């Protein structure tokens, strides 16, 4: 079923919209959540909460052209909140590790959380990603959006863990240079 039709059902306040969303994207949303919380029950809970959030936020939003991205963002935020709430120390340490890695790419004095919502930063970040070869773009996104571990990335791409770490380090350096060149950080 087309995303625009599903969004139309949300706008009509038809509860079948949730069922259609679940059938089309449930597995992917659970996968995103599981990558963060590492607990299948919690991932299912986050998936269900995503449907609830979508129900409450459509309208006023009408994410026809980016419906999955809209749902994925909700799922990701709910999963991170659940992780923080449960104070899962092992997982929290992992999220801290990813944050520390990305801070290397963002010059000091900048608040990365605020910049992520800034349109200029988003456009520059999109430009950076679109300039990467497909495999590197996927590697970068799997690490920093889906939060795959180095071990998982190594298996997925058939690289040694050392090569994955080195590639990610170089990509973060490229990101920093790209953002500076684009004038995002003055």
C-alpha positions in Angstrom: 0.0 0.0 0.0 1.2 3.5 -0.8 2.4 5.7 2.0 0.1 8.5 0.8 -2.9 6.2 1.2 -1.9 5.2 4.7 -1.4 8.9 5.7 -4.9 9.6 4.3 -6.3 6.9 6.6 -4.5 8.6 9.6 -6.1 11.9 8.5 -9.5 10.3 8.4 -8.8 9.0 11.9 -9.4 5.4 10.6 -7.8 2.9 13.0 -6.9 0.7 10.1 -4.1 3.1 9.4 -2.2 1.6 12.3 -2.7 -2.0 11.0 -1.5 -0.9 7.5 1.5 0.8 9.0 2.4 -2.3 11.0 2.1 -4.6 8.0 4.3 -2.4 5.9 6.9 -1.1 8.3 6.5 -3.0 11.6 9.5 -5.3 11.0 11.8 -2.4 10.0 10.7 -0.3 13.0 11.3 -3.1 15.4 14.8 -3.6 13.9 15.7 0.0 14.4 14.5 -0.1 18.0 16.2 -3.4 18.7 19.5 -2.0 17.5 19.2 0.6 20.3 17.6 -1.3 23.2 18.8 -4.8 22.4 15.7 -6.3 23.9 13.0 -7.7 21.7 10.2 -7.0 24.2 11.3 -3.4 24.5 11.7 -3.1 20.8 8.1 -4.3 20.3 6.9 -1.8 23.0 8.7 1.1 21.1 7.1 -0.1 17.8 3.7 0.1 19.4 4.5 3.5 20.9 5.5 4.7 17.5 2.0 3.9 16.1 0.5 5.8 19.0 2.8 8.8 18.4 2.0 8.8 14.7 -1.7 8.6 15.5 -1.4 11.7 17.8 0.8 13.7 15.4 -1.0 13.0 12.1 -2.6 15.6 11.8 -1.2 18.3 11.9 1.8 16.7 10.2 1.2 15.0 6.8 4.4 13.1 6.1 3.2 11.7 2.7 6.6 12.0 1.0 8.7 10.8 3.9 6.4 8.5 5.9 9.0 5.8 6.8 11.6 8.4 7.8 9.0 10.1 10.0 8.2 6.8 11.7 11.8 5.8 12.0 12.7 9.1 13.7 9.8 8.5 16.2 11.0 5.0 16.8 14.6 6.0 17.3 13.7 8.8 19.8 11.4 6.5 21.8 14.1 3.8 21.9 16.7 6.2 23.1 14.3 7.6 25.7 13.5 4.1 26.9 17.1 3.2 27.1 17.8 6.3 29.2 14.7 5.7 31.4 15.7 2.1 32.1 19.2 3.3 32.9 20.6 0.3 31.0 24.2 1.0 31.8 25.8 -1.3 29.2 23.6 0.1 26.4 24.0 3.6 27.8 27.8 3.2 27.6 27.4 2.2 24.0 25.3 5.3 23.1 27.9 7.4 24.9 30.6 5.8 22.8 28.7 6.7 19.6 28.2 10.2 20.8 31.9 10.6 21.6 32.8 9.4 18.1 30.5 11.9 16.4 31.8 14.8 18.7 35.2 14.4 16.9 33.4 15.5 13.7 31.7 18.5 15.3 34.0 21.4 16.4 33.9 22.3 20.0 31.6 25.0 21.1 28.7 23.6 19.0 25.7 21.9 20.5 25.2 18.8 18.2 21.7 18.2 19.4 20.5 21.6 18.5 22.4 21.6 15.2 20.7 18.4 14.1 17.4 20.2 14.0 18.8 23.2 12.2 17.9 23.3 8.5 21.4 24.5 7.4 23.1 21.6 9.1 20.6 19.1 7.7 21.3 20.3 4.2 25.0 20.2 4.7 24.8 16.8 6.2 22.7 15.5 3.3 25.2 17.0 0.9 28.0 15.1 2.7 26.1 11.8 2.6 25.1 12.2 -1.1 28.8 12.7 -2.0 29.9 9.4 -0.4 30.1 6.2 -2.4 27.0 4.0 -1.6 28.9 1.5 0.5 30.5 4.1 2.8 27.2 6.0 3.1 25.5 2.8 4.2 28.3 2.0 6.6 28.1 5.5 8.1 24.3 5.4 8.5 24.3 1.8 9.9 26.7 3.0 12.6 25.3 6.3 13.5 21.6 6.0 12.7 20.9 2.3 13.3 23.6 2.1 15.9 25.1 -1.2 14.6 28.2 -2.3 16.5 31.6 -2.6 14.9 31.2 -6.4 15.0 27.9 -6.3 13.3 29.2 -3.9 10.6 32.3 -6.1 10.1 30.0 -9.2 9.5 27.6 -7.2 7.3 30.3 -5.7 5.0 32.8 -8.6 5.2 35.5 -6.2 6.6 37.9 -6.7 9.5 36.9 -4.8 12.6 40.0 -2.8 12.2 39.0 -1.7 8.6 35.5 -0.7 9.8 37.0 1.4 12.6 39.5 3.0 10.3 36.8 3.7 7.6 34.5 5.3 10.2 37.3 7.4 11.6 38.1 8.7 8.1 34.5 9.4 7.4 34.1 11.4 10.6 37.2 13.4 9.6 35.7 14.0 6.1 32.4 15.1 7.7 34.2 17.6 9.8 36.1 19.1 6.9 33.0 19.1 4.7 31.0 21.0 7.4 33.8 23.5 7.8 34.1 24.0 4.1 30.3 24.5 3.8 30.6 27.2 6.5 28.3 25.5 8.9 30.8 26.1 11.7 32.3 29.6 11.9 
